[in-house]
């Protein structure tokens, strides 16, 4: 389950209402995957980046976008998620008024992540990172595989157009196949991930089998089902 935030114009007023609501319901967004629905507002790339940064300052981490065409985005922004459907569950917290302009809906994502850049049909390239990925860092590489020799800290994220290999502990978010590659996989030496995703299908830590936590694991997509298995 992911929660969708749907900002309305003017964005400054919407952020103010979000702050007012968050004050009455502190911690509501902590640890939850959030998708940003941009269908109701018209923002250029710079405005979208600024909005995501403003939400990040409020402790809201955006894992994907909706309501916008991928070709309008640069590769530094979160991937566009398509094909999701609304769930019966809605945010129902104290102070959340039915007429509020701050909209958060629970949504089950079943679509594929679409990046904004075209991927060449030639041999895919790869990115090798020798240092650990610290909390708050985002590594986005839509052109191919990403290999991290160290760990991925909680609050960090790695987004790859191909597969993701983490030789240390994976504690943050890993999103493989972000350009629509359903054959991508995720490998890690210790699975402590907050969220893993392949081609837009994902699981959060709460949804994973507890027996697969803290162990070497791999993740892949088969018949639109995200599977995780131990490597040892």
N, C-alpha and C positions, 0 to 999 in steps of 0.2 A: 504494500500500500504506500502510495506517495500522496503528499498534500500539494495542492495547486494554489498558488497565490495569483490573483488576477487584478493587477493594478488598474486604476482608472485615472483619467485626467481630471484635474491637474495632479501630477505625481507627487508634488510637495504636500498637498493636502492629504493625499492617500497615505503617504508615509507618516504624517502626523496622526491620522486615525489608527494606523497600525501601531504606533508607539503608545497611544492611549489604551488600545486593547491589550497590548503586551504587558502594560503595567498592571492590569487587573488579572492577567493569566500568565505570570512569569514562568519561563521554562517550557512553554507549550511546543516551541519549535526545536527544542534541544534534541539532537540525535535523530530527527526525522528528515527523510529525503524530501526536498521541496522542489517543485517544478514551477516555473514562472510563465504564466499565460499572458502573452503580449497582444492578444487579439483586439483588445479594447483601446489600445493607445498606439500612437504613431511615433516611434523613436528610431533615430539613426543609431549606428553602431556605438558611437561615443555616448549617447544617452543611455543605451542598454548597459554598457559597461559601467557607467556611473550609477545606475539603479542597482546593479548587482553588487557593486562596491558598498553602496548605502545599506543594502540588506545584510551584507557580510559584517558590517560594523555593528549590526544589531544581533549578531549571532545566528543569522539565517543563511544556510549554505544552499546554493542553487545547484542542482545536479543536472538540470535539463531545461529546455525552453519549449514553448508551445505557441501556436497562433502567429507564426512568422515563417516566411520562406527561408530555407537554408542559404540560398544564394545572396541573401541580404546581410549575412553575418561573416565575420572573420573567424579564423580558426582558434583565436584565443578565447572565444566565448564558449559557454557550455553547448553541447550538442542539442539539436532539435529532436524532440520525441514525437512520433506520430503513431496513430492507431490505438491510442488509449481509450478507455471507456470509463465513464463515471461510476463510482461505486455507490451503494446505498448509504454508506457511512458519510456523515458530514461532521465538520468541527462543531462541537457543542460544548463550549466552555463558558463559565460565568463571565458576563460582560460582553458576550458576543451577540450583538443585536441583529435581528433578522434583516433590518434595513441598512445595515452597515455597508459602507463602500469597500471595506476590507473583506475580501472573499477568500476563503480557504476551503476547498473541497477535497475529500478523500477520493483518490482515483487509482484504479488498477491499470498499470501500464502494460500494454501488450504490443507496442509498436517498436519499430527499429529506429535507432539513433541515426540522424542524417547530419553529416558535417557540411561545412560551407565551401570547402575547397574540392576541386576535382582531383581524383587520384589517377595517376598514370597507370596504364596497363603494363608498363615495364616492370622489371624486378623491383619489389617493394624495398624501400630503404629501412634502416633501423636506427634506433637511438640508444646509446649505452650511457648510463648514469652511474658513475663510480661512487658518488656520495649519497648518503641517506637523504630521503625526502622529508623535510621538516614540516611540522604542523603549520597549516596555513598556505603551504606551497601548492601550486597547481602545475602539473606537467601535461601539456597537451601536444600530441604528435600524431596528426591525422594521416601521415604518409606511410606508416608501417608499424613495426614492432617496437616496443619499449622494454629494455632490460635494466633493472635496478639491482646493483650489486649489494647495496645496503638494505635498510628497512624503509618502509613507508609509514610515517608516524600518523597517529590519530589526528584527524582534521586536515590531512593532506589528501591529494587526489592525483591519480595518473589516468589520463585519457589517451587511448591509442587507436589508430585506425586498424591496426593488426592485433597481434597477441601481446600479452603483458607477462614478463618474467620477473619475479621478485625473489632474490636470493636470501633476503632477510625476512623479518616478520612483516606481514601486510596488515597494518592496523587501520589504515585510512580507507579511501575509496579507490576502486580500480574499475575502469570502464573500457573494455576492449571492443573491437569491431565498431567503433563509433561512426565509421563511414558507411555502415550497412554491410559489414563483413560477418556473416553468420558462422563462418568457420574459425573465427578467432577464438583463442583460449586464454585462460589466466592460470599461471602457475606461481606458487609461493612456497617457501620453506616452512612458514608457520602462518596458518590462517586465523587471523584475529580481525578480519576486515569489518568495517562499518557497513560497507555496501560493495557488492560486486555486480557487474553488468556485462553482458555480451549482446551486441546488436540491439541494445535498448531494453532487453529483458533483464530484470535484476532481482536480487534478494538483498534484504537488509540483515544485520547481525541477528535480530530477533527471529527471523524466519529460517535461519540455517540450523542444521542438525547439530546439537551440542557436542556430539561425538566427533565432529569434524573441526571443532575449534581447537586452536593451539597445535595443529598437526600440519605436516606438508600436505598440500591439496592442489587439485586442478579443477578448473571450472570450464564447462563448454555448453553449447546450445544444441539440443537435439529435438526435432519436431516441436519447436516453439516452447520447449521446456528447458529451463536452466538447471543443469545438473552439477553437483559438486561431489568429488570423490577424493578419498585419502590417497596419497602417493606412497606411503610406507606400508 
